[in-house]
Amino acid sequence: MIHLWQGDCLERIERLKESGITVDLTFLDPPFNQGKEYACVEDDLPEEEYWKWMHAICQATYENTTPGGAIYFMQREKNAEATLHTLRETGWVFQNLIIWLKKTSAVPGQRRFGKQFQIITFATKGKPARHFHRLRIDPPKPPNHKIPRENGIFVTDCWDDIREMTSGYLAGDEALRDKEGARLHKQQAPIALLRRILLSSTKPGDWTLDPCSGTGTTAVVADQLGRNCVAIEIDPNNVGIIDNRLKERRAADSICKHRVYYRYTPNLEESWNEQFAAQWYRENKIVH
Ligand SMILES: C[S@@+](CC[C@H](N)C(=O)[O-])C[C@H]1O[C@@H](n2cnc3c(N)ncnc32)[C@H](O)[C@@H]1O
């Protein structure tokens, strides 16, 4: 089941209790306070105000999370210190600082190295995590690789195999566009990113939460994996985009692409049940 709620995430998270929902995993991908254009939010707050806001979201999320439940908090690498601090202050237990290495884009630097990764901090409510599925993948072997590799490798904290949704044609058919070809949302996250996060830290039937949903990537993946999702988004226009996307079920949004890449994961079928994905094409249930 997908709950699609328009409004401010802090107010809406309060509604979780009324709805009797306890969250098992949150994907938090907020505006990064870097002066980007958002219709309903100011992305240029004083530092202190911005981190007060992040603190409030992390705290409200924590209060509504099952013991051992997870948060994956995406941020710019320059905010690593503030991110870790905010999570710790709000009770979360650090698990990993995931480096999401960009494949096609970097911010050049004149007096320092160019920046080519984003951070995703994985933390849990208490230790240990209530659920963690160790995924195995089968990336191409590097040139000159001499040791035989029969059954893939475990995913580590460096994710260099998920291409970002860059601007331009490289974003491919997954990018949501209007009739003129312009992107509907510049911060759309890739399906492959959410697929990895949800497969790692949730089971079928779990509740996921995306407080700043944008185009609803978390909900689209959750729906196909048989997880529930509360998708919150402040911009009514984006809520319309999410609603359409969930109903349209585009081939480009299918999580089934590249399943073979995960084929060496132990008990994959338990977490990634192919029937759920097949069902997705027949029905989905959206509650507003
Ligand atoms: C970085 S984008 C998220 C992109 C998303 N991960 C995706 O795959 O499309 C952040 C989103 O948060 C939304 N947002 C900003 N402030 C919010 C708030 N107070 N409550 C809910 N949503 C908010 C913005 O409108 C924007 O769409």
The ligand as an ORCA input file, in Angstrom:
! r2SCAN-3c Opt
* xyz 0 1
  C      16.062     16.247     -3.455
  S      14.366     16.236     -3.836
  C      13.939     14.533     -3.630
  C      14.088     13.740     -4.891
  C      13.585     12.332     -4.751
  N      14.500     11.509     -4.004
  C      13.300     11.689     -6.108
  O      13.738     10.563     -6.364
  O      12.632     12.318     -6.906
  C      13.674     16.983     -2.393
  C      12.171     17.153     -2.424
  O      11.737     17.562     -1.118
  C      10.594     18.367     -1.232
  N      10.438     19.107      0.033
  C      11.134     20.188      0.422
  N      10.721     20.581      1.647
  C       9.766     19.716      2.035
  C       8.960     19.613      3.205
  N       9.067     20.489      4.208
  N       8.086     18.611      3.281
  C       7.958     17.721      2.255
  N       8.666     17.790      1.121
  C       9.570     18.776      1.003
  C      10.911     19.234     -2.444
  O       9.731     19.793     -3.016
  C      11.650     18.225     -3.363
  O      10.772     17.673     -4.310
*
